[in-house]
Amino acid sequence: MRSGWPTQLAQVILVLALAPLLTGVTRKVRARLLRRRGASVLQPYRDLLKLIRKEVVVAENASWLFRAAPYVIFATTWVAAALVPTFATGLPLGAAADLIVIVALLGTARFMLALAGLDVGTSFGGIGSSREMMFATLAEPAMLMAVFTLSLFAGSTELSSISAFMLGPRAGLSISLALALVALIIVAIGENARIPVDNPATHLELTMVHEAMILEYSGRHLAVIEAAAFVKLLLYLSLIACVFVPWGTAVAGAGLFRYALGLGLYVGKLALLGFLLSVFETAIAKMRVFRVPDFLGVALMLGLLGTMLLFVSRAPH
């Protein structure tokens, strides 16, 4: 257990350090696919540093909630991302790395962001918050149905147990797992405000969702919210890699070589998933806002179908 705490601390720092780089890589790949040069992959780090140095401008009618929300959003998102096993499993916080806990932490961050968008009373903030909560009514149940499918399949909602089960001989190929994977991918796209749900690179008021809620933020408050968005993207890609591509993950106490190998494979998985995300965003157009519930509804139905198929296949005959 003692040897596991330094590894746990390294994982907590790793998710925070790699999150802006992952966003930079996705932006760079997308720019190259569109035949543009694009900014450096380190540009998100520079953007955060620039925002931290800027003065904070707060509306006169903003309450304490407006000032506290960025830090709550960042803290809950960071904790959720740190709980997902990256390059090693069986760490001291492994018992808390439960999928239900992660969903609850992400729901808390979403709730605080919606309240912050409503706090100042601007029309854009209200539109963004209402759209965010409308999408959440489908995204959260879809996420939970995918969680239920995985928990029924592995017999646990703990990520380390699910990862170990997927590495075992009893996992095999399953239609329910495939449906849960597709549902989780759709939820990840919607929760991170990526194309086709939202375009993180646009500032068109009529189509904004995430950006509309943070229009009133500036300075270090905006930097903290942007950092939370970077960590959230890494969280979902890490979750997909941990559950569906767990190969190469080291076990606590396995030794420095195994840790290094697990770290290298984890970075490779993130790079591959980020590349696939950029290709998907380049190949598809943004949909209308009123079509997004249909898109997220597909994830909900896939998760429900995966759970029902698992029940039927395991029912006694």
C-alpha positions in Angstrom: 0.0 0.0 0.0 2.9 2.4 0.8 4.4 1.9 -2.6 1.0 2.6 -4.2 0.6 6.1 -2.9 3.4 7.6 -4.9 2.0 6.0 -8.0 -1.5 7.3 -7.1 -0.1 10.8 -6.7 1.7 10.5 -10.0 -1.6 9.5 -11.7 -3.4 12.5 -10.2 -0.7 14.8 -11.5 -0.5 13.0 -14.9 -4.2 13.6 -15.8 -3.8 17.3 -15.1 -0.5 17.6 -17.0 -1.7 15.6 -20.1 -5.2 17.1 -20.5 -4.1 20.4 -22.3 -1.7 18.4 -24.5 -4.5 16.0 -25.6 -6.7 19.0 -26.6 -3.7 20.5 -28.4 -3.2 17.2 -30.3 -6.8 17.0 -31.4 -6.8 20.6 -32.6 -3.6 20.0 -34.5 -4.8 16.8 -36.2 -8.1 18.5 -37.1 -6.2 21.5 -38.6 -4.0 19.2 -40.7 -6.9 17.2 -41.9 -8.5 20.5 -43.1 -5.2 21.4 -44.9 -4.3 24.1 -42.4 -1.1 24.5 -40.4 -2.8 24.9 -37.1 -1.4 26.1 -33.7 1.2 24.2 -31.8 0.1 21.3 -29.6 1.4 23.3 -26.6 -1.0 26.2 -27.4 -3.6 25.2 -24.7 -0.8 25.6 -22.0 -0.1 29.0 -23.3 -3.8 30.0 -23.4 -4.2 28.9 -19.8 -1.1 30.9 -18.7 -2.3 34.0 -20.6 -5.8 33.8 -19.0 -4.3 33.4 -15.5 -2.3 36.6 -16.0 -5.3 38.6 -17.1 -7.5 40.6 -14.8 -10.8 39.1 -13.7 -13.9 41.1 -14.7 -17.1 40.2 -12.7 -20.6 41.5 -13.3 -22.0 43.7 -10.6 -25.0 41.5 -10.0 -22.9 38.3 -9.8 -23.2 36.4 -6.5 -20.7 34.2 -4.6 -21.9 31.3 -6.7 -20.5 32.8 -9.9 -17.1 33.1 -8.3 -17.0 29.7 -6.6 -18.5 27.7 -9.5 -15.2 27.5 -11.6 -13.3 26.0 -8.7 -16.0 23.5 -7.8 -16.3 22.5 -11.5 -12.5 22.0 -11.8 -12.2 20.1 -8.5 -15.0 17.6 -9.2 -13.8 17.0 -12.7 -10.2 16.6 -11.6 -11.2 14.1 -8.9 -13.3 12.1 -11.3 -10.5 12.0 -13.8 -7.9 11.0 -11.2 -10.1 8.1 -10.1 -10.0 6.5 -13.5 -7.0 4.0 -13.7 -4.6 5.3 -16.4 -1.3 3.3 -16.5 -1.8 1.3 -13.2 -4.6 -0.4 -11.3 -5.0 -1.6 -7.8 -4.0 1.8 -6.4 -5.1 3.1 -2.9 -8.0 5.1 -4.3 -9.1 2.1 -6.4 -12.0 1.4 -4.0 -13.4 4.9 -4.8 -12.9 4.5 -8.5 -16.5 3.5 -9.0 -18.4 4.4 -12.1 -21.4 5.6 -10.1 -19.2 8.0 -8.2 -17.7 9.3 -11.4 -21.1 9.9 -12.9 -22.2 11.7 -9.7 -19.1 13.9 -9.8 -19.6 14.8 -13.4 -23.3 15.6 -12.7 -22.2 17.9 -9.9 -19.9 19.8 -12.3 -22.6 20.1 -14.9 -25.1 21.4 -12.3 -22.7 24.1 -11.0 -21.9 25.2 -14.6 -25.6 25.5 -15.4 -26.1 27.6 -12.2 -23.2 29.8 -13.1 -24.7 30.4 -16.5 -28.0 31.5 -15.0 -26.5 33.5 -12.1 -25.7 36.8 -14.0 -29.0 36.7 -15.8 -27.8 37.2 -19.4 -29.9 35.8 -22.2 -27.0 33.7 -23.6 -26.2 32.2 -20.3 -29.8 31.2 -19.8 -30.0 29.6 -23.3 -26.8 27.7 -22.7 -27.9 26.4 -19.3 -31.3 25.3 -20.5 -29.8 23.5 -23.4 -27.2 21.9 -21.2 -29.8 20.5 -18.8 -32.0 19.4 -21.7 -29.1 17.3 -23.1 -28.2 16.1 -19.6 -31.7 14.5 -19.2 -30.7 12.1 -21.9 -26.9 11.9 -21.5 -26.9 10.9 -17.8 -29.4 8.0 -18.2 -27.5 6.8 -21.2 -24.2 6.9 -19.2 -25.9 5.0 -16.4 -27.3 2.4 -18.7 -23.8 1.8 -20.1 -22.6 1.6 -16.5 -25.3 -1.0 -15.7 -24.3 -3.1 -18.7 -20.6 -3.1 -17.7 -21.5 -3.8 -14.0 -23.7 -6.8 -15.0 -21.0 -8.1 -17.3 -18.1 -7.8 -14.8 -20.1 -8.2 -11.6 -18.9 -4.8 -10.2 -19.0 -1.1 -10.8 -15.4 -0.6 -9.7 -13.1 0.3 -12.6 -10.2 -1.8 -11.5 -12.5 -4.9 -11.3 -14.0 -4.2 -14.7 -10.5 -3.7 -16.2 -9.3 -6.9 -14.6 -12.4 -8.8 -15.9 -11.9 -7.5 -19.4 -8.3 -8.8 -19.3 -9.5 -12.2 -18.2 -10.5 -15.2 -20.3 -14.2 -14.8 -19.5 -14.6 -11.5 -21.3 -14.6 -12.4 -24.9 -16.8 -10.6 -27.5 -20.2 -9.5 -26.6 -22.9 -7.5 -28.4 -23.9 -5.9 -25.1 -20.3 -4.6 -24.6 -20.3 -3.2 -28.2 -23.6 -1.4 -27.6 -22.3 0.0 -24.3 -19.1 1.2 -26.1 -21.1 3.0 -28.8 -23.4 4.6 -26.1 -20.4 5.7 -24.1 -18.8 7.3 -27.2 -22.0 9.2 -28.0 -22.2 10.4 -24.4 -18.5 11.5 -24.5 -19.1 13.5 -27.7 -22.1 15.2 -26.2 -20.6 15.8 -22.7 -17.5 17.4 -24.2 -19.5 19.7 -26.6 -17.8 18.2 -29.6 -19.1 18.1 -33.2 -21.8 17.2 -34.1 -23.4 18.2 -30.8 -21.5 21.5 -30.5 -18.5 23.2 -32.1 -15.9 24.2 -29.4 -14.2 26.5 -32.0 -17.2 28.7 -32.7 -18.8 31.7 -31.0 -22.0 31.8 -32.9 -24.5 32.7 -30.2 -27.5 30.8 -31.6 -25.7 27.5 -31.7 -23.5 27.7 -28.6 -24.1 25.4 -25.6 -21.0 25.2 -23.5 -19.6 28.5 -24.6 -22.8 30.4 -23.9 -22.6 29.5 -20.2 -19.1 30.8 -19.8 -19.3 34.1 -21.8 -19.3 36.2 -18.6 -16.1 34.6 -17.3 -12.6 36.0 -17.7 -9.1 35.8 -16.3 -8.3 33.0 -13.9 -12.0 32.0 -13.6 -12.1 31.3 -17.3 -8.7 29.5 -17.1 -10.0 27.2 -14.4 -13.2 26.4 -16.5 -11.1 25.7 -19.6 -8.8 23.5 -17.7 -11.8 21.5 -16.4 -13.0 21.1 -20.0 -9.5 19.7 -21.0 -9.6 17.3 -18.1 -13.1 16.2 -18.9 -12.1 15.2 -22.4 -9.2 13.2 -21.1 -11.5 11.6 -18.5 -13.8 10.1 -21.1 -11.0 8.9 -23.4 -9.3 7.4 -20.3 -12.5 5.7 -19.3 -12.9 4.2 -22.8 -9.3 3.0 -22.7 -9.5 1.6 -19.2 -12.7 -0.4 -19.8 -12.5 -1.4 -23.4 -8.8 -1.3 -24.2 -7.2 -2.3 -20.8 -4.2 -4.1 -22.2 -0.8 -3.1 -20.9 -2.1 -1.5 -17.7 0.3 -2.3 -14.8 -0.7 -3.6 -11.4 0.3 -1.7 -8.2 3.7 -2.8 -7.1 4.6 -4.4 -10.4 7.9 -2.5 -10.7 9.3 0.5 -12.5 9.6 -1.2 -15.9 5.9 -2.2 -15.9 4.9 1.3 -14.8 6.9 2.8 -17.7 5.4 0.3 -20.2 1.9 1.0 -18.9 2.5 4.8 -19.1 3.8 4.5 -22.7 0.8 2.4 -23.7 -1.6 4.8 -22.0 -0.2 7.8 -23.8 -0.4 5.8 -27.1 -4.1 5.0 -26.4 -4.9 8.6 -25.7 -3.1 9.7 -28.9 -5.0 7.1 -31.0 -8.4 8.0 -29.5 -7.7 11.7 -29.9 -6.7 11.1 -33.6 -10.0 9.1 -34.2 -12.0 11.9 -32.5 -10.4 14.5 -34.8 -11.1 12.4 -37.9 -14.7 11.9 -36.9 -15.2 15.7 -36.3 -13.7 16.5 -39.7 -15.8 14.0 -41.5 -19.2 15.0 -40.0 -21.1 18.3 -39.9 -22.6 19.9 -36.8 -26.3 19.1 -36.4 -29.1 21.4 -35.5 -29.6 22.0 -31.8 -33.1 20.4 -31.9 -31.6 17.2 -33.4 -29.2 16.7 -30.5 -31.8 15.0 -28.2 -32.3 12.4 -31.0 -28.6 11.9 -31.1 -28.3 11.4 -27.4 -31.5 9.3 -27.4 -29.7 6.8 -29.6 -27.1 6.4 -26.8 -29.8 5.9 -24.2 -31.6 3.2 -26.3 -28.3 1.4 -27.1 -27.4 1.3 -23.4 -30.9 0.0 -22.5 -30.7 -2.5 -25.3 -27.3 -3.7 -24.1 -28.6 -4.2 -20.6 -31.7 -6.1 -21.8 -29.7 -8.4 -24.1 -27.4 -9.2 -21.2 -30.4 -10.0 -19.0 -31.9 -12.2 -21.6 -28.7 -14.1 -22.5 -28.0 -14.9 -18.8 -31.6 -15.8 -17.9 -32.0 -19.5 -17.0 -33.6 -21.6 -19.7 
